[in-house]
Amino acid sequence: MACNLKSPSILHTRYNWLATPKTEHLTMKIRNEPGSIEHLQQVLKAKGISFLSFHVESKGQDDLELFLDIE
């Protein structure tokens, strides 16, 4: 009977140390200008967002398409 009483407390206890940081996939198109990716990194960093990885594809002379994994 004691085990049955403890089970709900185990299931409803918050284990913050088990929480993982939230990651997202983000795709965006930006102008192909010098420093544009660095500027984006600075803006995201100021908001507390960091790049885990990114991939860039050229979309013509004027645009870049970025595929980002952010945290």
VMD Tcl script that builds the backbone (N, CA, C; Angstrom):
set m [mol new atoms 213]
animate dup $m
set s [atomselect $m all]
$s set {name element resname resid chain x y z} {
  {N N MET 1 A 0.823 -1.186 0.000}
  {CA C MET 1 A 0.000 0.000 0.000}
  {C C MET 1 A 0.873 1.257 0.000}
  {N N ALA 2 A 2.020 1.235 0.657}
  {CA C ALA 2 A 2.904 2.403 0.707}
  {C C ALA 2 A 3.432 2.752 -0.679}
  {N N CYS 3 A 3.682 1.755 -1.489}
  {CA C CYS 3 A 4.171 2.023 -2.839}
  {C C CYS 3 A 3.131 2.765 -3.667}
  {N N ASN 4 A 1.886 2.424 -3.481}
  {CA C ASN 4 A 0.823 3.094 -4.226}
  {C C ASN 4 A 0.705 4.565 -3.833}
  {N N LEU 5 A 0.997 4.910 -2.609}
  {CA C LEU 5 A 0.908 6.295 -2.166}
  {C C LEU 5 A 2.065 7.130 -2.704}
  {N N LYS 6 A 3.230 6.505 -2.874}
  {CA C LYS 6 A 4.381 7.247 -3.365}
  {C C LYS 6 A 4.365 7.423 -4.880}
  {N N SER 7 A 3.734 6.556 -5.593}
  {CA C SER 7 A 3.728 6.638 -7.055}
  {C C SER 7 A 3.222 7.985 -7.571}
  {N N PRO 8 A 2.089 8.491 -7.097}
  {CA C PRO 8 A 1.644 9.793 -7.608}
  {C C PRO 8 A 2.645 10.912 -7.328}
  {N N SER 9 A 3.315 10.872 -6.171}
  {CA C SER 9 A 4.276 11.937 -5.888}
  {C C SER 9 A 5.483 11.848 -6.825}
  {N N ILE 10 A 5.872 10.672 -7.222}
  {CA C ILE 10 A 6.975 10.516 -8.163}
  {C C ILE 10 A 6.559 11.019 -9.546}
  {N N LEU 11 A 5.352 10.714 -9.958}
  {CA C LEU 11 A 4.893 11.112 -11.282}
  {C C LEU 11 A 4.656 12.611 -11.390}
  {N N HIS 12 A 4.317 13.259 -10.282}
  {CA C HIS 12 A 3.976 14.681 -10.331}
  {C C HIS 12 A 5.098 15.591 -9.833}
  {N N THR 13 A 6.221 15.016 -9.482}
  {CA C THR 13 A 7.361 15.819 -9.046}
  {C C THR 13 A 8.051 16.406 -10.262}
  {N N ARG 14 A 8.463 17.665 -10.145}
  {CA C ARG 14 A 9.196 18.296 -11.245}
  {C C ARG 14 A 10.668 17.942 -11.136}
  {N N TYR 15 A 11.199 17.441 -12.209}
  {CA C TYR 15 A 12.616 17.124 -12.295}
  {C C TYR 15 A 13.243 18.114 -13.273}
  {N N ASN 16 A 13.563 19.309 -12.780}
  {CA C ASN 16 A 14.121 20.344 -13.646}
  {C C ASN 16 A 15.447 19.928 -14.280}
  {N N TRP 17 A 16.201 19.096 -13.620}
  {CA C TRP 17 A 17.481 18.671 -14.159}
  {C C TRP 17 A 17.302 17.759 -15.364}
  {N N LEU 18 A 16.086 17.251 -15.590}
  {CA C LEU 18 A 15.834 16.429 -16.769}
  {C C LEU 18 A 15.450 17.264 -17.985}
  {N N ALA 19 A 15.076 18.505 -17.748}
  {CA C ALA 19 A 14.645 19.361 -18.851}
  {C C ALA 19 A 15.821 19.628 -19.793}
  {N N THR 20 A 15.541 19.571 -21.068}
  {CA C THR 20 A 16.579 19.859 -22.056}
  {C C THR 20 A 16.303 21.227 -22.663}
  {N N PRO 21 A 17.338 21.900 -23.118}
  {CA C PRO 21 A 17.119 23.195 -23.772}
  {C C PRO 21 A 16.260 23.010 -25.024}
  {N N LYS 22 A 15.442 23.971 -25.289}
  {CA C LYS 22 A 14.566 23.891 -26.452}
  {C C LYS 22 A 15.335 24.292 -27.704}
  {N N THR 23 A 15.273 23.446 -28.703}
  {CA C THR 23 A 15.911 23.751 -29.982}
  {C C THR 23 A 14.836 23.857 -31.049}
  {N N GLU 24 A 15.099 24.687 -32.023}
  {CA C GLU 24 A 14.157 24.909 -33.121}
  {C C GLU 24 A 14.914 24.919 -34.439}
  {N N HIS 25 A 14.205 24.575 -35.483}
  {CA C HIS 25 A 14.723 24.679 -36.844}
  {C C HIS 25 A 14.104 25.928 -37.447}
  {N N LEU 26 A 14.922 26.743 -38.057}
  {CA C LEU 26 A 14.462 28.002 -38.624}
  {C C LEU 26 A 15.035 28.137 -40.026}
  {N N THR 27 A 14.188 28.480 -40.966}
  {CA C THR 27 A 14.620 28.740 -42.334}
  {C C THR 27 A 14.270 30.178 -42.658}
  {N N MET 28 A 15.232 30.908 -43.192}
  {CA C MET 28 A 14.966 32.298 -43.558}
  {C C MET 28 A 15.756 32.692 -44.787}
  {N N LYS 29 A 15.280 33.720 -45.435}
  {CA C LYS 29 A 15.936 34.269 -46.607}
  {C C LYS 29 A 16.425 35.665 -46.245}
  {N N ILE 30 A 17.702 35.945 -46.516}
  {CA C ILE 30 A 18.271 37.262 -46.237}
  {C C ILE 30 A 19.008 37.768 -47.472}
  {N N ARG 31 A 19.289 39.054 -47.470}
  {CA C ARG 31 A 20.041 39.666 -48.565}
  {C C ARG 31 A 21.488 39.202 -48.503}
  {N N ASN 32 A 22.066 38.961 -49.641}
  {CA C ASN 32 A 23.460 38.542 -49.741}
  {C C ASN 32 A 24.351 39.792 -49.714}
  {N N GLU 33 A 24.610 40.272 -48.516}
  {CA C GLU 33 A 25.440 41.456 -48.319}
  {C C GLU 33 A 26.552 41.123 -47.329}
  {N N PRO 34 A 27.688 41.787 -47.439}
  {CA C PRO 34 A 28.774 41.531 -46.490}
  {C C PRO 34 A 28.306 41.763 -45.046}
  {N N GLY 35 A 28.577 40.798 -44.196}
  {CA C GLY 35 A 28.254 40.929 -42.779}
  {C C GLY 35 A 26.825 40.598 -42.402}
  {N N SER 36 A 25.997 40.167 -43.348}
  {CA C SER 36 A 24.589 39.914 -43.028}
  {C C SER 36 A 24.409 38.741 -42.063}
  {N N ILE 37 A 25.186 37.681 -42.227}
  {CA C ILE 37 A 25.071 36.533 -41.321}
  {C C ILE 37 A 25.591 36.900 -39.934}
  {N N GLU 38 A 26.692 37.637 -39.872}
  {CA C GLU 38 A 27.236 38.064 -38.586}
  {C C GLU 38 A 26.254 38.979 -37.857}
  {N N HIS 39 A 25.600 39.851 -38.610}
  {CA C HIS 39 A 24.599 40.738 -38.004}
  {C C HIS 39 A 23.439 39.925 -37.431}
  {N N LEU 40 A 22.985 38.922 -38.172}
  {CA C LEU 40 A 21.915 38.051 -37.685}
  {C C LEU 40 A 22.335 37.344 -36.402}
  {N N GLN 41 A 23.574 36.847 -36.355}
  {CA C GLN 41 A 24.079 36.195 -35.147}
  {C C GLN 41 A 24.051 37.153 -33.960}
  {N N GLN 42 A 24.456 38.393 -34.172}
  {CA C GLN 42 A 24.470 39.379 -33.093}
  {C C GLN 42 A 23.063 39.682 -32.595}
  {N N VAL 43 A 22.122 39.817 -33.514}
  {CA C VAL 43 A 20.736 40.105 -33.129}
  {C C VAL 43 A 20.160 38.947 -32.314}
  {N N LEU 44 A 20.372 37.722 -32.783}
  {CA C LEU 44 A 19.853 36.562 -32.058}
  {C C LEU 44 A 20.544 36.403 -30.705}
  {N N LYS 45 A 21.844 36.640 -30.657}
  {CA C LYS 45 A 22.576 36.534 -29.401}
  {C C LYS 45 A 22.052 37.540 -28.378}
  {N N ALA 46 A 21.724 38.744 -28.826}
  {CA C ALA 46 A 21.169 39.766 -27.935}
  {C C ALA 46 A 19.827 39.326 -27.349}
  {N N LYS 47 A 19.123 38.451 -28.063}
  {CA C LYS 47 A 17.837 37.928 -27.587}
  {C C LYS 47 A 18.004 36.632 -26.800}
  {N N GLY 48 A 19.264 36.204 -26.578}
  {CA C GLY 48 A 19.521 34.971 -25.832}
  {C C GLY 48 A 19.383 33.713 -26.674}
  {N N ILE 49 A 19.495 33.850 -27.984}
  {CA C ILE 49 A 19.360 32.717 -28.907}
  {C C ILE 49 A 20.721 32.451 -29.535}
  {N N SER 50 A 21.123 31.188 -29.547}
  {CA C SER 50 A 22.421 30.854 -30.136}
  {C C SER 50 A 22.254 29.862 -31.280}
  {N N PHE 51 A 23.180 29.925 -32.234}
  {CA C PHE 51 A 23.215 28.988 -33.363}
  {C C PHE 51 A 23.845 27.686 -32.883}
  {N N LEU 52 A 23.200 26.590 -33.143}
  {CA C LEU 52 A 23.826 25.287 -32.920}
  {C C LEU 52 A 24.516 24.845 -34.209}
  {N N SER 53 A 23.839 25.099 -35.322}
  {CA C SER 53 A 24.415 24.820 -36.635}
  {C C SER 53 A 23.629 25.608 -37.673}
  {N N PHE 54 A 24.263 25.814 -38.821}
  {CA C PHE 54 A 23.536 26.442 -39.917}
  {C C PHE 54 A 24.132 26.044 -41.247}
  {N N HIS 55 A 23.293 26.140 -42.255}
  {CA C HIS 55 A 23.659 25.814 -43.630}
  {C C HIS 55 A 23.140 26.957 -44.493}
  {N N VAL 56 A 23.936 27.402 -45.445}
  {CA C VAL 56 A 23.571 28.530 -46.295}
  {C C VAL 56 A 23.571 28.082 -47.752}
  {N N GLU 57 A 22.524 28.480 -48.477}
  {CA C GLU 57 A 22.452 28.226 -49.916}
  {C C GLU 57 A 22.225 29.554 -50.618}
  {N N SER 58 A 22.903 29.733 -51.718}
  {CA C SER 58 A 22.742 30.944 -52.525}
  {C C SER 58 A 21.476 30.819 -53.363}
  {N N LYS 59 A 20.669 31.871 -53.329}
  {CA C LYS 59 A 19.450 31.924 -54.138}
  {C C LYS 59 A 19.565 33.113 -55.082}
  {N N GLY 60 A 20.376 32.952 -56.116}
  {CA C GLY 60 A 20.634 34.050 -57.035}
  {C C GLY 60 A 21.739 34.933 -56.473}
  {N N GLN 61 A 21.961 36.067 -57.101}
  {CA C GLN 61 A 23.024 36.962 -56.650}
  {C C GLN 61 A 22.648 37.742 -55.400}
  {N N ASP 62 A 21.363 37.995 -55.217}
  {CA C ASP 62 A 20.938 38.911 -54.165}
  {C C ASP 62 A 20.507 38.258 -52.858}
  {N N ASP 63 A 20.152 36.981 -52.862}
  {CA C ASP 63 A 19.569 36.365 -51.679}
  {C C ASP 63 A 20.329 35.119 -51.224}
  {N N LEU 64 A 20.263 34.883 -49.928}
  {CA C LEU 64 A 20.773 33.666 -49.306}
  {C C LEU 64 A 19.624 33.010 -48.559}
  {N N GLU 65 A 19.591 31.698 -48.564}
  {CA C GLU 65 A 18.618 30.966 -47.764}
  {C C GLU 65 A 19.394 30.272 -46.648}
  {N N LEU 66 A 18.999 30.544 -45.405}
  {CA C LEU 66 A 19.659 29.978 -44.241}
  {C C LEU 66 A 18.780 28.933 -43.599}
  {N N PHE 67 A 19.404 27.837 -43.241}
  {CA C PHE 67 A 18.740 26.751 -42.507}
  {C C PHE 67 A 19.463 26.687 -41.158}
  {N N LEU 68 A 18.773 27.069 -40.094}
  {CA C LEU 68 A 19.401 27.217 -38.777}
  {C C LEU 68 A 18.829 26.238 -37.775}
  {N N ASP 69 A 19.689 25.731 -36.926}
  {CA C ASP 69 A 19.279 25.046 -35.697}
  {C C ASP 69 A 19.651 25.990 -34.579}
  {N N ILE 70 A 18.652 26.465 -33.837}
  {CA C ILE 70 A 18.912 27.466 -32.796}
  {C C ILE 70 A 18.442 26.943 -31.449}
  {N N GLU 71 A 19.010 27.556 -30.405}
  {CA C GLU 71 A 18.668 27.172 -29.036}
  {C C GLU 71 A 18.429 28.431 -28.242}
}
mol reanalyze $m
mol bondsrecalc $m
mol representation Tube
mol addrep $m
